[in-house]
Amino acid sequence: MWLRRRLDSAFGSAQASVELVAVLPALAVCLMIAAQTVVAGWVLWSAGNAARAGARAEKVGSDAEAAARRALPASLRGDAVIRDGDGVRVKVRVPALIPGTSLPSVSAASTLDGDAAR
């Protein structure tokens, strides 16, 4: 009887270990998806911030494209496409955390309408 209880206990621990090993890849995939989502959100926030900085510069007669590019983090400046004219539009590629994957670009636009003295 004691042998049976001991064997049941040993096999129960082994089953838990096997289940843990089976769940680890799924957990890793979920963590990578969450991290990639955070990176995409950061890039979108950065593009919006750069578009607002460019729109402010455009409003006061400065170089909107240069202001928008300066407002971007250094790691995003190289691939950024910035258009000014009627407002400022910033398009930035989302960096992929997994090599070999390609992700879409995000864009943000900003304009400052009306008189700034009001």
trRosetta pair geometry for C-beta under 8 A, 3 or more apart (Angstrom, degrees):
i j d omega theta_ij theta_ji phi_ij phi_ji
1 4 5.8 -52 -153 31 32 111
1 5 6.8 29 153 -14 64 104
2 5 5.7 -53 -150 37 37 111
2 6 6.2 38 152 -21 67 108
3 6 5.6 -57 -148 38 31 112
3 7 6.3 30 154 -17 66 106
4 7 5.8 -55 -146 38 30 109
4 8 6.3 32 155 -19 65 106
5 8 5.7 -53 -146 37 31 112
5 9 6.3 33 154 -21 64 107
6 9 5.7 -54 -149 35 30 113
6 10 6.4 28 153 -18 64 106
7 10 5.7 -54 -145 37 32 110
7 11 6.2 25 159 -12 67 108
8 11 6.1 -59 -143 42 28 105
8 12 6.1 33 156 -25 63 108
9 12 5.7 -54 -147 33 28 114
9 13 6.7 27 155 -17 62 104
10 13 6.0 -56 -154 34 31 109
10 14 6.5 29 150 -17 64 107
11 14 5.4 -52 -146 37 38 114
11 15 6.3 42 154 -23 67 102
12 15 5.7 -51 -149 32 31 112
12 16 6.7 32 152 -18 63 103
13 16 5.7 -53 -151 35 34 111
13 17 6.5 35 151 -20 65 104
14 17 5.6 -53 -150 35 34 113
14 18 6.4 34 152 -18 66 104
15 18 5.7 -53 -148 36 33 111
15 19 6.3 34 153 -19 65 106
16 19 5.7 -54 -147 37 32 112
16 20 6.4 36 153 -22 65 104
17 20 5.7 -52 -149 33 32 112
17 21 6.5 29 154 -16 65 105
18 21 5.8 -54 -148 38 32 110
18 22 6.3 32 152 -20 64 108
19 22 5.6 -56 -147 37 32 113
19 23 6.3 27 155 -18 66 109
20 23 5.9 -60 -147 37 30 107
20 24 6.7 46 154 -39 64 98
21 24 5.9 -37 -150 9 33 119
22 25 7.7 -57 -178 25 34 98
22 26 8.0 19 140 -1 61 111
23 26 5.6 -65 -162 44 51 112
23 27 5.9 52 145 -25 80 107
24 27 5.5 -56 -144 37 33 113
24 28 6.3 36 157 -22 67 104
25 28 5.5 -52 -147 35 34 113
25 29 6.5 35 155 -19 66 103
26 29 5.7 -51 -149 35 33 112
26 30 6.5 34 152 -18 64 105
27 30 5.7 -54 -148 37 32 112
27 31 6.4 32 153 -19 65 106
28 31 5.7 -55 -148 37 31 111
28 32 6.5 30 154 -18 65 105
29 32 5.8 -55 -149 36 32 110
29 33 6.4 32 153 -19 65 105
30 33 5.8 -54 -148 36 31 111
30 34 6.3 31 154 -18 65 106
31 34 5.7 -54 -146 38 32 112
31 35 6.2 31 155 -18 66 107
32 35 5.7 -53 -143 38 31 110
32 36 6.2 31 157 -19 65 107
32 97 6.3 -168 -158 96 88 132
32 98 6.6 51 -175 -55 134 111
33 36 5.8 -55 -145 38 29 110
33 37 6.4 33 153 -22 63 106
34 37 5.7 -54 -151 34 31 114
34 38 6.6 33 151 -19 64 103
35 38 5.6 -51 -151 33 35 113
35 39 6.5 35 151 -18 65 103
35 97 5.8 62 111 -66 115 172
36 39 5.5 -50 -148 36 35 113
36 40 6.4 37 152 -19 66 103
36 96 7.4 2 -127 -145 114 55
36 97 5.2 -125 -83 14 87 121
36 98 7.7 -31 -77 -6 130 94
36 103 7.7 -172 -171 -89 115 146
37 40 5.7 -52 -147 36 32 111
37 41 6.4 33 153 -18 63 105
38 41 5.7 -55 -150 37 31 112
38 42 6.4 33 152 -21 65 105
39 42 5.6 -54 -148 35 32 113
39 43 6.4 32 153 -19 65 105
39 94 6.6 112 123 -171 99 96
39 95 6.3 -93 171 66 133 86
39 97 6.4 171 -8 -46 157 108
40 43 5.7 -53 -148 36 32 111
40 44 6.4 32 154 -18 65 106
40 94 4.9 4 -107 -136 78 142
40 103 7.2 -128 -91 173 108 146
40 106 6.9 127 -167 -42 82 139
41 44 5.7 -54 -146 37 32 111
41 45 6.3 32 155 -18 66 105
42 45 5.7 -54 -147 37 30 111
42 46 6.2 31 153 -20 64 108
43 46 5.6 -54 -145 38 30 112
43 47 6.3 32 155 -20 64 104
43 76 6.5 159 -130 -108 87 138
43 92 5.5 -152 -177 104 103 124
43 94 5.0 -170 43 -107 165 75
43 95 7.4 169 -73 11 134 77
43 106 5.6 126 115 37 107 131
44 47 5.8 -52 -146 35 31 111
44 48 6.5 31 154 -17 63 105
44 106 4.7 -83 -89 155 81 156
44 108 6.8 121 -167 -54 64 116
45 48 5.8 -57 -152 37 31 112
45 49 6.3 32 152 -20 65 107
46 49 5.6 -54 -146 37 32 113
46 50 6.3 31 154 -18 65 106
46 71 8.0 164 -174 131 72 83
46 72 5.9 78 162 -135 109 68
46 73 5.8 -58 -138 0 144 99
46 76 5.9 116 123 29 147 166
46 92 6.9 -30 92 36 107 169
47 50 5.7 -54 -146 38 31 111
47 51 6.3 34 154 -21 65 105
47 72 7.5 23 -91 -105 49 103
47 76 7.9 -121 -67 162 77 148
47 80 7.9 177 -110 -128 89 108
47 90 4.6 -174 -161 102 83 114
47 91 7.3 40 -142 -107 134 16
47 92 4.8 -146 -81 12 113 119
47 106 5.8 -167 10 105 156 99
47 107 6.4 -138 166 -145 148 25
47 108 4.1 143 122 11 98 114
48 51 5.7 -52 -146 35 31 112
48 52 6.5 31 155 -17 64 104
48 90 7.8 -150 -62 55 21 123
48 108 4.0 -133 -81 -156 60 162
48 110 7.2 104 -161 -51 62 117
49 52 5.9 -54 -151 36 30 110
49 53 6.5 30 151 -18 64 106
49 71 5.7 -154 126 159 89 119
50 53 5.6 -53 -146 37 33 112
50 54 6.3 33 154 -17 66 106
50 68 4.4 77 168 -167 90 76
50 69 7.3 65 -156 -68 123 19
50 71 4.1 165 -109 88 65 112
50 72 4.7 13 -84 -61 140 81
50 80 7.5 -75 140 -150 168 148
50 82 7.5 -99 145 -103 122 119
50 88 8.0 -122 129 132 72 130
50 90 4.7 99 94 -94 116 169
50 92 8.0 101 34 -42 147 129
50 108 7.4 119 58 67 84 121
51 54 5.7 -54 -147 39 31 111
51 55 6.3 32 153 -21 65 106
51 68 6.3 34 -88 -128 32 119
51 87 7.9 17 -176 166 102 92
51 88 4.9 175 -153 99 67 100
51 89 6.6 11 -120 -119 117 22
51 90 4.6 -131 -64 6 87 111
51 108 4.5 -138 -6 110 143 98
51 109 5.6 -156 -159 -135 147 15
51 110 3.9 135 135 4 100 107
52 55 5.6 -53 -145 36 32 112
52 56 6.5 34 154 -20 65 102
52 71 7.9 -158 65 175 74 166
52 110 4.6 -156 -80 -135 53 174
53 56 5.8 -51 -150 34 31 111
53 57 6.5 29 152 -16 63 106
53 67 5.0 -151 141 148 94 98
53 68 5.7 153 81 -96 96 49
53 70 7.3 -122 139 74 146 87
53 71 3.7 157 31 -59 159 152
54 57 5.6 -56 -148 38 34 110
54 58 6.2 36 153 -21 67 105
54 64 4.2 71 -174 -180 85 85
54 65 6.7 41 -132 -81 121 25
54 67 5.1 155 -98 83 52 99
54 68 3.2 -2 -59 -59 119 108
54 71 7.2 -118 -35 18 76 135
54 82 6.6 -172 -94 -165 157 122
54 84 6.1 -135 169 -90 121 114
54 88 3.4 149 105 -147 124 170
54 90 7.0 155 5 -53 143 110
54 110 7.0 131 64 61 89 111
55 58 5.5 -50 -144 36 32 114
55 59 6.4 39 153 -27 63 103
55 64 7.0 50 -73 -141 25 118
55 87 5.9 -11 -105 -148 108 64
55 88 4.8 -132 -58 16 71 110
55 110 4.1 -107 -23 112 143 103
55 111 5.7 -163 -134 -116 130 19
55 112 4.9 138 155 -18 107 95
56 59 5.6 -52 -151 29 31 115
56 60 6.8 9 158 -2 64 106
56 67 7.2 -127 70 148 86 151
56 112 6.6 91 -87 -39 47 146
57 60 6.4 -69 -151 46 31 95
57 62 4.0 -82 -168 76 89 110
57 63 6.4 -34 156 74 133 38
57 64 4.7 165 87 -100 106 54
57 66 7.5 -140 163 68 164 78
57 67 3.5 167 -32 1 154 161
57 68 7.5 -123 30 -34 132 71
58 61 7.8 47 -175 -70 29 18
58 62 7.3 -86 -62 61 25 66
58 64 3.8 17 -62 -79 94 129
58 84 5.7 -172 -87 -162 130 124
58 87 7.5 163 71 -128 162 19
58 88 6.1 -175 -18 -47 138 107
58 112 7.4 163 76 29 98 108
59 112 4.4 -26 -73 71 134 141
59 116 6.2 112 163 -61 127 131
60 116 7.9 16 -76 -27 79 170
62 66 7.7 -99 150 62 97 108
62 67 6.1 80 111 -43 121 130
63 66 4.0 35 111 22 122 115
63 67 6.3 154 91 -17 67 87
64 67 5.8 -59 -147 39 31 110
64 68 6.2 29 158 -19 67 108
64 82 7.9 -167 122 158 84 118
64 84 3.9 125 84 -115 134 153
64 88 5.2 -150 168 -86 124 122
65 68 5.9 -56 -146 37 29 109
65 69 6.3 27 156 -18 64 109
65 82 4.8 137 -138 109 81 126
65 83 8.0 3 -95 -108 103 11
65 84 5.4 -119 -53 -9 81 123
65 88 7.8 -179 -79 -134 51 112
66 69 5.8 -56 -145 38 30 110
66 70 6.3 31 156 -19 64 107
67 70 5.8 -54 -147 37 30 111
67 71 6.4 31 153 -22 63 108
68 71 5.7 -57 -151 33 32 113
68 72 7.0 37 151 -27 63 99
68 80 7.9 -166 129 153 102 141
68 82 4.8 154 92 -139 137 140
68 84 7.6 -175 -7 -64 137 111
68 88 5.6 -172 -70 176 140 141
68 90 5.6 -160 179 -81 129 120
69 72 5.9 -48 -157 21 36 113
69 77 5.7 75 -169 -140 86 101
69 80 6.4 167 -114 83 79 142
69 82 6.1 -107 -59 -13 86 155
72 76 4.7 -116 175 86 114 107
72 77 5.0 149 92 -79 123 73
72 80 5.7 -113 -69 -60 173 157
72 90 7.4 180 -71 -164 118 139
72 92 7.1 167 -133 -90 132 137
73 76 5.1 73 64 14 83 104
73 77 7.4 -136 94 -31 40 86
74 77 5.8 -39 -147 3 36 120
75 95 7.3 -34 150 -40 116 147
76 79 6.9 -76 -167 50 52 90
76 80 5.9 68 144 -56 81 109
76 92 5.1 7 -174 -152 116 134
76 95 8.0 -113 -92 -29 80 108
77 80 5.6 -54 -148 8 32 123
79 92 6.5 97 95 -151 95 62
79 93 4.6 -52 135 22 146 113
80 90 6.2 -23 -165 -164 111 91
80 91 6.9 145 -159 75 58 51
80 92 5.0 -19 -103 -94 81 85
81 90 7.5 148 79 -158 53 42
81 91 4.3 -12 59 59 101 106
81 92 7.8 -164 24 -68 67 42
82 88 6.8 -11 -169 -170 93 98
82 89 7.3 162 -153 84 46 53
82 90 5.3 -6 -106 -106 81 73
82 91 7.7 -162 -71 25 40 68
83 88 7.2 162 85 -154 50 51
83 89 4.7 -4 57 55 98 101
84 87 7.5 -143 -145 105 58 31
84 88 4.9 -15 -103 -103 83 79
84 89 7.8 -171 -77 22 39 66
86 111 6.8 -10 155 -108 65 128
87 109 5.7 53 138 177 129 98
87 110 6.0 -174 -166 93 101 36
87 111 3.3 -63 -95 -77 111 93
87 112 7.9 149 -109 8 75 53
88 109 6.8 174 89 -150 46 60
88 110 5.6 -9 57 59 90 83
88 111 7.5 161 15 -79 61 54
89 107 6.2 11 -179 -179 93 116
89 108 7.4 177 -150 90 54 38
89 109 4.4 -17 -101 -100 78 94
90 107 6.4 170 88 -151 47 67
90 108 5.4 -7 58 58 95 83
90 109 7.5 176 19 -82 64 45
91 105 5.3 41 176 151 94 135
91 106 7.4 180 -149 91 57 34
91 107 4.1 -21 -99 -96 77 102
92 105 6.2 167 86 -159 29 92
92 106 6.0 -18 63 61 81 79
92 107 7.4 151 16 -90 62 50
93 103 7.2 125 -179 80 79 86
93 104 8.0 -137 -137 145 67 27
93 105 4.7 -57 -92 -97 55 88
94 103 4.3 -70 78 110 109 133
94 104 6.7 35 19 74 115 48
94 105 6.8 178 -8 -115 76 32
94 106 6.0 69 -53 -11 102 103
95 103 7.6 29 96 40 9 130
96 99 7.1 135 105 -94 112 23
96 100 7.8 -118 115 57 147 35
96 101 4.4 -177 -162 79 146 93
96 102 6.6 -88 -46 -100 143 21
96 103 5.1 163 -76 -12 91 109
98 101 4.7 50 82 2 100 128
112 116 7.3 24 155 -80 128 98
114 118 6.4 -57 156 21 116 137
115 118 5.0 101 81 -23 96 100
